[in-house]
Amino acid sequence: EAFLREVDDELRRDQMMTFWERYGRWTIAGIVVALAAFAGFLYWQHRQTEAAGLQGEQLQTAYDALGNTQPDQAATTLAPIAASNRDGYKALALMTQADILLSKQQDKAAAAKFAGIVADTSIAQPFRDLALIRQTTAEFDALKPQVVIERLRPLAVAGNPYFGSAGELVAMAYLN
């Protein structure tokens, strides 16, 4: 029995050496390539996080400028964020730009900015819904009541997060 075990161990060792001689370099190369790909992914992910953090800081700088009643400085800071490909920051920057226009009594320009957000399918639906409500609010006095009702009907249903705001605008349109 000891003899068979020793022969079996020697056979396994011989098979492993044959495998290593035949595929050893390819195995090492595969491991190195896999580790390099993983390192590349981690680096890319880190760069994405850093870029998002930078845009967050820029957005906060714009909000600080608005808090200090410097809307022109805020608009300058918001412009590159609004043109970026980070949808969340892009939506917030575009909405803030529209809010700046509203504060300057430029309702038509603000409504157009909100309409651009509504039409941008790359932006998440909750932002687009909010922009639709804000657009309708900015244009409310110039719109026919039926247009307001039709525009906000999908949002003015129970269970929708914007039910309160949309429902109020629809109710005011029915009163007109």
Secondary structure as UniProt FT lines:
FT   HELIX           2..67
FT   TURN            68..69
FT   HELIX           71..82
FT   HELIX           87..103
FT   TURN            104..105
FT   HELIX           107..119
FT   TURN            121..122
FT   HELIX           125..139
FT   HELIX           140..142
FT   HELIX           145..152
FT   TURN            153..155
FT   TURN            158..159
FT   TURN            161..162
FT   HELIX           163..175
//
